[in-house]
Amino acid sequence: MPIDDLWYLKKRDPDTKKPLPSKRYGRGKRWRVRYADADNNDRERLFDLKRDAETFDLACRSGVAPEVLVKRAEAELTFGEYAQRWREARESGWSTETRRRIPQNLRKHLLPAFGEEAIRSITLTDVLSWLGRLLDKQTPKSSVSLYFGLFKTIMNAAVVDKAIPDNPCNGVKLAQILRGLSRAPKWVPTGDQVLKLVEVVPRRFRAAIWLGAGEGLRLGEVLGMEAGSRCADFEHGELHVVQQLRHSPEHFGGFYLSSPKSGSAGTVDLDAVVAEELAAHLNEVGPVEFELPDITTGERLIRPVAVLFTSARGKLLTDTYWSELWADWRQAAGWPKEGTFHSLRHFFATTLMSNGVEPQEVQKALRHANLRITLETYVHWLPKKDRPRGLVGSLLRQADGKSSERPTDQDQN
């Protein structure tokens, strides 16, 4: 349920990098909260003050706002209770083997994970975390598929019965997960291993390591960094990932700038430590200016680019040359052969995830096209902690208690 600023556009001024005013600037209420009501209809509400919008948004997300309250029986219905109703309504038509297998799989694999959870509170993140735990236990893939299929079937029935608004299983691409979470990193360095790498890398490339480990940038994005606020806005604490350096003698006669990997351009927070390293790099190493083709806007233009990272001779770096440098650094740091520059991006993501940062925020920081990519890649690093039991019901009881304390018309007479 996002909070929208109706007075400013998301688009920024190319010179000042500040948000551009919208047509509604200065007129009407500024802040909009979008939410789904108790019947799962999309609604919105406007506010003059951001703090009021944030309070209302929090109330909606926690389920205590009157606009989103559902019947108490629906809100407190657990997965275990619904699964029992589902089984009883269908088992008369099952074969003997199915009558034996389904209750057993429910009892051993679904109810321990979700039985006491309010069925409306189960999220995509919960489902992926459960699948991750199954894989951590070396559960056979055929069994994982069976348990997940049963769970999805029950949740589909809950949607039809209007016990839940949608099925969180629909966001799971099980085939990719059962291929061993194909996006999952083969190796992730520890903090000590990252710092060891920083120690052995020459000064002129040290900030590149920090951009990988502290901001999650890909190698091409790092090599495409240029001096100036187009990429690093120190004043506003922002890093603009808008380009990458590529090499194609056939099409561009050599080096050129293109947009980052499809859908991954964006602005992220500039970490204070990374900002210090970048500032030190600018002062001690400095950029080298080149005339480069730039196709980031969709049109080809030639412009001067003050590139931050070059060879000791001031030349632009190809992937091949970087790989040669990297092999020496990796060996000196004691990293395995699986340790690549992209491992720094994995370190960045898993550090955020394992320290409780919301997956949506990790997705934003990584500039993934959707949340599913983030969760499928890093599901093993979701914090393995128990969720509070009965959270939704407790919040509703608190809300009900407050409403009962309000004086009625009769009390006021």
C-alpha positions, -999 to +999 in steps of 0.1 A: +000+000+000+022+028-012+020+064-002+021+087-032+032+123-033+006+139-057+025+172-059+057+158-074+064+134-102+088+104-099+107+119-129+136+141-119+150+172-134+181+161-155+202+190-142+192+193-105+181+157-100+152+170-080+116+157-085+096+177-110+063+193-098+031+177-111+001+195-125-016+192-091+013+209-073+000+232-046-037+222-052-057+199-030-044+173-006-009+162-013-006+126+000-025+096-013-027+061+004-039+032-018-053+002+000-076-028-004-108-027+017-123-056+035-139-069+003-105-066-015-116-037-036-089-011-045-095+022-026-076+054-019-077+082+006-060+116+005-043+135+033-028+170+038+001+158+060+025+129+053+025+118+089-013+113+088-009+093+056+018+071+072-004+065+102-033+054+081-011+033+059+003+015+089-032+009+103-043-006+069-013-028+067-017-041+103-054-047+097-068-024+124-082+004+102-120+003+100-117+005+062-100-029+060-115-048+089-130-081+081-153-103+101-135-116+132-143-152+123-127-147+089-096-128+103-089-155+129-095-185+107-063-205+108-048-225+079-052-257+101-090-250+106-096-244+070-075-274+058-096-296+081-129-283+065-113-287+030-104-324+037-137-333+053-156-319+024-137-339-002-124-371+012-156-391+004-145-390-033-109-400-027-093-433-032-080-453-002-044-443-009-053-406-012-073-408+021-041-421+037-016-398+020-032-363+022-039-363+060-004-376+065+012-349+044-010-322+061+000-334+095+037-338+089+046-310+064+019-283+062+004-280+096+037-276+114+046-247+091+012-230+087-014-247+109-016-220+136-012-191+112-043-170+102-048-181+067-052-145+055-018-136+069+002-162+049+024-143+023+045-152-007+076-146+015+062-172+040+057-198+012+092-193-002+108-194+033+090-227+039+102-242+006+137-230+014+136-248+047+125-280+030+154-278+006+178-270+034+167-304+049+176-322+017+139-330+011+136-349-022+124-327-051+095-350-058+083-346-022+087-308-022+066-307-054+039-329-038+037-309-006+036-276-025+009-289-048-013-299-019-007-265-002-015-246-034-047-267-040-060-259-005-052-222-009-069-221-043-100-235-026-097-208+001-098-182-026-129-197-041-145-198-007-135-162-002-116-171+030-086-153+014-084-126-013-056-143-033-033-173-033+003-165-023+015-197-040+007-181-074+039-161-072+061-191-069+079-206-099+084-240-085+102-254-115+130-228-110+132-236-073+134-273-079+163-268-103+182-259-072+172-223-071+191-217-103+197-180-095+210-188-060+247-179-056+271-208-056+294-190-031+290-159-009+319-143+008+318-133+045+325-098+057+361-108+066+366-122+031+354-090+015+377-069+036+406-093+028+399-087-009+399-049-003+434-052+013+450-069-017+433-048-045+454-019-057+443+016-046+430+026-080+404-002-079+395-003-042+364+019-046+351-005-073+351-033-047+331-011-023+306-004-050+301-041-055+299-050-018+283-019-004+259-011-032+254-043-051+265-030-084+273-053-113+308-051-129+296-033-160+278-007-139+309-001-119+331+003-149+306+027-164+307+050-134+317+085-142+325+116-121+297+140-114+262+139-101+249+119-131+261+088-112+270+098-076+251+126-060+270+132-028+249+161-018+217+142-017+232+108-008+220+091-040+236+067-064+222+068-099+227+035-117+220+047-152+246+031-174+272+004-179+304+002-199+304-023-228+328-033-255+318-042-291+344-035-319+319-048-345+291-024-336+306+006-319+343+004-328+352-004-292+338+009-259+304+025-254+278+032-227+245+015-226+216+012-201+221-013-173+207-048-175+170-047-187+148-030-161+176-024-135+183+012-139+174+033-109+184+054-080+195+039-047+208+052-014+245+061-014+260+043+016+281+067+037+312+044+037+309+039-001+307+077-005+339+081+015+357+056-007+344+073-038+355+107-026+389+093-017+392+077-051+384+110-069+410+128-048+438+102-050+433+085-083+409+107-103+389+100-134+401+098-170+381+115-197+371+098-229+349+105-259+324+076-258+293+066-277+263+068-254+231+049-263+214+051-228+186+073-242+179+051-272+198+073-295+235+073-302+255+103-293+292+109-286+300+128-254+329+133-230+328+108-201+351+111-170+354+074-163+363+065-127+381+032-131+408+027-157+441+007-160+473+020-145+480+034-180+447+053-181+430+028-205+394+016-204+390-019-191+377-049-211+361-079-194+391-100-204+416-076-188+395-073-157+393-111-154+431-113-155+434-088-127+407-104-107+423-139-109+454-125-091+434-106-065+411-136-058+441-158-052+458-133-030+427-129-009+422-167-006+389-167-024+378-199-042+374-201-080+337-195-076+344-161-062+337-135-089+329-098-088+292-107-088+299-125-055+301-090-040+266-083-051+255-116-035+273-105-003+254-072-004+220-089-009+224-117+017+237-093+043+206-072+039+183-102+038+198-120+068+197-088+089+159-085+086+156-059+058+123-064+041+125-083+008+108-055-010+136-031+001+162-057-010+146-059-044+147-021-046+183-020-037+192-047-062+170-031-089+154-065-097+125-064-121+102-080-096+102-094-060+100-130-072+135-128-086+149-115-053+131-141-032+139-171-054+176-161-054+180-154-017+153-174-001+179-193+020+189-161+037+155-151+049+157-149+087+147-182+102+127-168+131+092-177+143+065-153+134+043-140+163+014-164+167-021-149+165-009-115+154-040-106+134-064-118+160-047-098+187-047-066+167-084-070+161-092-076+197-073-045+206-093-025+181-125-040+194-116-031+229-110+004+220-143+007+201-162-007+231-147+020+253-161+048+232-193+062+247-226+054+229-254+078+222-272+064+253-242+069+275-239+105+264-275+114+273 
